[in-house]
Amino acid sequence: QALRDDSIPQQTARCLEYYKLKLASLGVGWQGVESDSFGVSASKRDFAMRPAGIRLLDKLHDGDHIIFDKPDRVWRSLLDYCRLIERFKTRGISVYFVSIGFDTSTAMGEFALTLMVAVARLESNMNSERVSASNDVRRREGRPTTGKVLIGTHHVKRGTKGKKRKYVVWHEGDRTIMAKI
């Protein structure tokens, strides 16, 4: 992510710059940043179930303002998006995105944001399909799909087309013991 300018410090800097340009002059106070030092994928956990999301939601008061860098850093699920946006609306919490140049509080802005979340979900699903397809090919070729060596196997390197690739091979000693168990 750091190579794509998406590291947490880079996202934080963009949010702070957005605050200075758009909200500081309105008298909105800066209360800091909630983030995790380790990445928690928006496609794997809803916002309200991620550590930084839990901390942020606990701190929010009615009428507060939140700045996010990009929608796909927050949501990859339309259901999660709808739940959270509705929660923010009922509490009068204003939501801003650095990467979006439109007002998300209007009907058209909310619609456009919904489309962006749907596209993020599509992107996540397509990436999962590509990884799954790649792993299927690797399995058919007898190659490992992860760096982990599964019980009863070991990895060997063999030359193929001028390259050395890892292949999964049954470990006969382990297999004999596993058969007895």
N, C-alpha and C positions, 0 to 999 in steps of 0.2 A: 504494500500500500504506500510505503514511503516513496517508492519510485514513481507512483502516480499522483503524488502530492496529496495523499489521503491519510497520512499518519495523524495520530491524535493531536500532537502539537500543531501541525499545519491546520487541521480543522479548527482547533481552539483559536489560533491566530486569526483565521478568517471570520469566526463568530465575533471576536472582540472588535475587529475592524468594522464589521457590520454594525455592531452596537454603537461605536463611536460616531459613525456616519449617519445612522438613522434614528437611534433611540435616545442617546445621551442628551441631545438638545431638547427632547420632550420631557425631561426630568425623570426618566426611567433609570433606576439605579442598577448597577452591575453587581450581581451577587456571586459571580464566579462560574465555574464550570463543573459539571458532573461527567466524569468519564471513568472508564476502567483501564487499568494499565495493561490488561490483556484483552484481546478481541473476543467479543461475544456476538456471533452472527445474528443479524436481524432475521435471517431466513430460518434459523434454528429455534429462536426464542422470541416470544412476544415482548414488546417494550417493557411492559409492567412486570415482567419476570426476570429481566436482566438486572444485575446489581446497580448499575448507574441509573437505570430507569426507576427502580424502586426508591433509591435515595432522592431522585429528583421529584417524583410524585409525592413523596412524604413532605418535601419542603414547600411545595406550591401552595399559594393562597389564591383566593378568588381575585381576578383582575390582574394577575401576574403576566409577564411576558416571557416567552421562551424563544431562543434562537437555536436553530439546528443548521448544520452545514448543508446537508442534502437529505431529501426524503428517504433515499435508499439506505442511509445510515441509521434511520429510525425504524422503517417498516419494510418488510418484504411480503406482508400478508394484508390483503384487503380487509379481512375481518379485524385484525389488530388495529389497522388504520382507522376504520369506522368507529370502533369502540373508543379509541383514545381521542379522536377528534371530537366525538360527541361529548366525552367527559370534559374536554377543554372548553367546548362551547357552553355547556351548562354552567360552568364556573367562571365564564367571562375571561378565560385565559387566551391571550393573543399569541399566535404561533408565527414565527418568521423563519424563512429559509434563505441562507446566503446565496445559494445557487439559483434561486427562482426570482425572476424580475417582475412578478405580478402579485397582486393582493389576494392572499388566500382566504380572507374573511368574506369575500364576495361569492355569490353563487357560481359565477364563471371561474373564479380563482380556485374554489373548492373542487369544482369539476375537473379542472386541469391538474390539480394536485392528485386527485383520485386516479386519473389516467397515468400520472407519473408513477404512482405506487403500483398500479397494475403492470406497467412496463417493467418495473424493478422485480416484481414477482415472476413475470415471464422470463426475464433474464436469468434469474436464479434457477427456475425450473429447467431452462434450456441448458444451463451449465451443468446441472445435475444429470441430465440426460447424456450430455457429452462425456462426462466422467464415467457414468455407468457403461456406456457403449465402449469406451476405451478399456475399462476394466474387463468387460466381456471378451474383447479381443485378446487382452493379455492372458486371461485364464485359458482360452482356447489354445494359445501358443505355449501354455505351461510356464508362463512368466508370473512373477509376484505382482500383486496389485498394491501392496504397501511395503514399507521397509521392514515390517515385522515378520519374523520367521515363525510360522505356525507350528504347534506341537506335532511331532511326527514327520516334519519336513526339514530340509535345509536348502539354502540357495547355492547354486553353482554358477560360475561364469563360463559361457561358451561363446566361441566366435561365430558370428553370423554376418555375412556380407561385409567383412572387414571390421565389424564392431564386436566388442565383447558385451554380451547381455546376460543378465541374471535370469536363471530358470529355477523353478521350484522342483525339487526332487524328493521323493520319499526317503526318509532315513530308516533303513531296514531294522537297525537295532531298536529304535524307538517304536516302530510299528509292531515288532515282535512283543515287546513289553505291553504295548497298548492292547494287542489282541488278547493277551493273557488277562489283563485287567477286565 
